[in-house]
């Protein structure tokens, strides 16, 4: 890495060292979102991080002061508290790939909490330890925490509902018609090839597979609609959010698998929506 300053040594440039202003950066083996969406705010996350740091600093300060009252030297007291803190909390340190599923399994082995969904994380907001931390630091009162938790759960449910409804609309009005036309075209091609006495093995296989996926997509569409209806009828805010998480999101994932395969099989000129390649390289 050439820094343009002779007095500084040349450093090897890592693959992830690039323009950090990109909101959607590729870092070698993954894409990273480096900015929140237009409807999102980083304020809550930053508040919680700062609160956790402040609580830890308060605790460390109190422990050092306790050691000083026992006659310890300041540096010795700081070292003792640092050593004790490391021994108590070293299980949270992980230097492997934090994006890997291995870290989730390792965290469970270490007895650390693992939140697999936003609903799980939102519920954690009202645990006694977190309520006490936010109240002691004069950040939020218990009733304010409860109000925010209610809003977060409501927003989660509404967002999943909107996304599922949009997915249903896209699949029914765009993907299934386009895929059906592709299957029909391949069927016609098979007939034309057969008319000249040549085999149409590839075209026939494509027509059958696309037709199968259209059928599976239609079935998945019906299941998703039922799940969406059932989740919407749930009265309790927390239970409604859990219903969207446990019924609607898996239904969306299942339907997406069928549509992703159709995207790879349907000819480009028939596909009515931007593909992954379009989204990454042309828009």
C-alpha positions in Angstrom: 0.0 0.0 0.0 1.6 3.2 -1.2 0.8 6.0 1.3 2.8 8.7 -0.5 4.9 9.4 2.6 8.6 8.2 2.5 9.0 8.1 6.3 6.2 5.5 6.6 6.9 1.9 5.7 5.0 0.2 2.8 2.2 -2.0 4.1 0.6 -4.9 2.4 -2.9 -4.1 1.2 -5.7 -6.4 2.4 -8.4 -7.3 0.0 -11.0 -5.6 2.2 -9.1 -2.3 2.2 -11.2 -0.2 -0.3 -13.4 2.8 -0.5 -15.3 2.8 2.8 -18.0 5.1 1.5 -19.8 2.3 -0.4 -23.1 1.5 1.3 -23.0 -2.0 -0.1 -19.4 -3.2 -0.1 -18.0 -6.6 -1.2 -15.2 -7.7 1.2 -13.8 -10.8 -0.4 -16.3 -13.4 0.7 -19.4 -11.4 1.6 -21.4 -8.3 0.9 -21.8 -5.8 3.8 -24.5 -3.2 4.3 -22.7 -0.2 5.7 -25.6 2.2 6.0 -29.1 1.8 7.3 -32.1 2.0 5.0 -34.1 5.2 4.5 -36.8 4.1 6.9 -34.4 2.9 9.6 -32.3 4.6 12.3 -29.1 3.7 13.9 -30.0 5.6 17.1 -31.4 2.7 19.0 -28.4 0.4 18.3 -25.9 3.2 19.2 -27.9 4.0 22.4 -27.7 0.4 23.5 -24.0 0.0 22.7 -23.2 3.3 24.5 -25.3 2.2 27.5 -23.5 -1.2 27.7 -20.1 0.6 27.6 -21.2 3.1 30.2 -22.4 0.4 32.5 -19.1 -1.5 32.1 -17.0 1.6 32.8 -19.1 2.4 35.9 -18.5 -1.1 37.2 -14.8 -1.0 36.4 -14.5 2.3 38.1 -16.3 1.1 41.2 -14.1 -2.0 41.4 -10.9 0.0 41.1 -12.1 2.4 43.8 -12.8 -0.6 46.1 -9.2 -1.9 45.5 -7.8 1.6 46.3 -9.6 1.7 49.6 -7.8 -1.6 50.5 -4.5 0.2 50.0 -3.6 -1.0 46.5 -1.6 1.2 44.1 -3.7 2.6 41.2 -1.8 0.7 38.5 -2.0 -2.6 40.5 -5.7 -2.1 41.1 -6.4 -1.4 37.4 -4.4 -4.6 36.4 -6.3 -6.7 39.0 -9.7 -5.4 37.8 -8.7 -5.9 34.2 -7.5 -9.5 34.9 -10.7 -10.3 36.8 -12.9 -8.8 34.1 -11.1 -10.8 31.4 -11.6 -14.1 33.3 -15.3 -13.4 33.8 -16.1 -12.4 30.3 -13.5 -14.0 28.0 -16.2 -16.4 26.6 -17.7 -13.5 24.6 -14.4 -13.1 22.6 -14.4 -14.9 19.3 -11.7 -14.3 16.6 -13.2 -16.6 14.0 -15.7 -15.8 11.2 -18.5 -14.1 12.9 -20.7 -14.5 9.8 -20.4 -18.3 10.0 -23.0 -20.6 11.5 -20.1 -22.1 13.5 -20.0 -19.0 15.7 -23.7 -19.5 16.5 -23.0 -23.1 17.6 -19.9 -22.0 19.5 -21.9 -19.3 21.3 -24.4 -21.8 22.4 -21.6 -24.1 23.7 -20.2 -21.1 25.7 -23.6 -20.4 27.3 -24.1 -17.1 25.5 -27.6 -16.0 24.4 -28.3 -16.5 20.7 -31.1 -14.5 19.2 -32.2 -16.1 15.9 -34.8 -13.5 15.0 -35.7 -9.9 15.7 -38.6 -11.1 17.8 -36.2 -12.8 20.2 -34.0 -9.7 20.4 -36.9 -7.4 21.0 -38.1 -9.5 24.0 -34.7 -9.2 25.5 -35.2 -5.4 25.9 -37.5 -5.9 28.9 -35.4 -8.4 30.9 -34.7 -7.2 34.5 -31.0 -6.6 33.9 -31.6 -4.5 30.8 -34.4 -2.5 32.4 -32.2 -1.8 35.4 -29.3 -0.7 33.2 -31.3 1.7 31.2 -33.1 3.1 34.2 -29.9 3.5 36.3 -28.2 5.4 33.4 -31.3 7.7 33.1 -31.8 6.6 29.5 -35.3 5.0 29.7 -37.9 4.4 32.3 -39.6 1.0 32.6 -42.8 2.2 31.0 -40.8 3.8 28.1 -39.1 0.5 27.5 -42.4 -1.3 27.5 -43.8 1.2 25.0 -40.8 0.9 22.7 -41.0 -2.9 22.9 -44.6 -2.8 21.8 -43.8 -0.5 18.9 -40.9 -2.6 17.7 -43.0 -5.8 17.7 -45.8 -4.0 15.9 -43.4 -2.6 13.3 -41.9 -6.1 12.8 -45.3 -7.6 12.1 -46.4 -4.8 9.8 -43.1 -5.0 7.8 -43.4 -8.8 7.4 -47.0 -8.4 6.4 -46.2 -5.8 3.7 -43.3 -7.9 2.4 -45.4 -11.1 2.2 -48.3 -9.3 0.5 -45.9 -7.8 -2.0 -44.3 -11.2 -2.7 -47.7 -12.7 -3.3 -48.5 -10.0 -5.8 -45.2 -10.3 -7.6 -45.4 -14.1 -7.9 -49.1 -14.2 -9.0 -48.9 -11.3 -11.5 -45.4 -11.6 -12.9 -43.5 -14.7 -12.1 -46.1 -17.4 -12.7 -47.3 -15.9 -16.0 -43.8 -15.5 -17.3 -42.8 -19.0 -16.2 -45.9 -20.5 -17.8 -45.2 -18.7 -21.0 -41.6 -20.1 -20.9 -42.9 -23.7 -20.4 -45.3 -23.2 -23.2 -42.6 -21.9 -25.5 -40.3 -24.8 -24.7 -43.3 -27.2 -25.4 -43.8 -25.6 -28.8 -40.1 -25.9 -29.6 -40.2 -29.6 -28.6 -43.0 -30.1 -31.1 -41.1 -28.3 -33.9 -38.0 -30.3 -33.3 -39.9 -33.5 -33.2 -41.5 -32.6 -36.6 -38.0 -32.8 -38.2 -37.2 -36.1 -36.5 -34.6 -34.7 -34.1 -34.5 -35.3 -30.3 -35.5 -32.4 -28.0 -34.3 -33.8 -24.7 -33.0 -30.6 -23.3 -36.0 -28.5 -24.2 -38.4 -31.2 -22.9 -36.6 -31.3 -19.6 -36.7 -27.6 -19.3 -40.4 -27.5 -20.1 -41.2 -30.1 -17.5 -39.1 -28.6 -14.8 -40.5 -25.1 -15.3 -44.0 -26.5 -15.3 -43.3 -28.4 -12.0 -41.9 -25.2 -10.4 -45.0 -23.2 -11.5 -47.2 -25.8 -9.8 -45.0 -25.7 -6.6 -45.0 -21.9 -6.7 -48.8 -21.9 -6.9 -49.1 -24.3 -4.0 -46.6 -22.3 -2.0 -48.5 -19.1 -2.8 -51.7 -20.6 -1.3 -49.9 -21.7 1.8 -48.3 -18.3 2.3 -51.7 -16.6 1.9 -53.2 -18.8 4.6 -50.3 -18.2 6.9 -50.6 -14.5 6.4 -54.3 -14.6 7.1 -53.8 -16.6 10.3 -51.0 -14.4 11.6 -53.0 -11.2 10.9 -55.9 -12.5 13.0 -53.7 -13.0 16.1 -54.7 -10.4 18.8 -51.7 -10.3 21.2 -48.8 -8.2 19.8 -46.0 -10.6 20.8 -47.9 -13.7 19.6 -48.7 -12.0 16.3 -45.0 -11.2 15.8 -44.2 -14.8 16.6 -46.8 -16.0 14.1 -45.3 -13.9 11.4 -41.8 -15.2 12.3 -42.8 -18.9 12.6 -45.4 -19.2 9.8 -45.1 -16.3 7.3 -41.3 -16.0 7.0 -40.8 -19.8 6.4 -43.6 -19.6 3.8 -41.8 -16.8 2.1 -38.5 -18.6 2.2 -40.1 -21.7 0.6 -41.7 -19.7 -2.2 -38.5 -17.8 -2.8 -36.6 -21.1 -3.5 -39.0 -22.0 -6.3 -38.8 -18.5 -7.7 -35.0 -18.4 -7.5 -34.8 -21.6 -9.6 -37.3 -20.2 -12.1 -35.2 -17.1 -12.5 -32.3 -19.4 -13.5 -34.4 -21.4 -16.0 -36.7 -18.8 -17.6 -35.2 -17.0 -20.6 -34.0 -13.5 -19.9 -36.3 -11.9 -22.4 -39.4 -13.3 -20.6 -38.3 -12.6 -17.0 -40.3 -9.5 -16.0 -38.2 -8.5 -12.9 -34.6 -7.4 -12.3 -32.4 -10.4 -11.7 -29.6 -10.7 -9.2 -27.1 -9.8 -11.9 -29.2 -6.7 -12.8 -29.3 -5.6 -9.2 -25.6 -6.0 -8.6 -24.1 -4.8 -11.8 -26.5 -2.7 -13.9 -28.7 -0.7 -11.7 
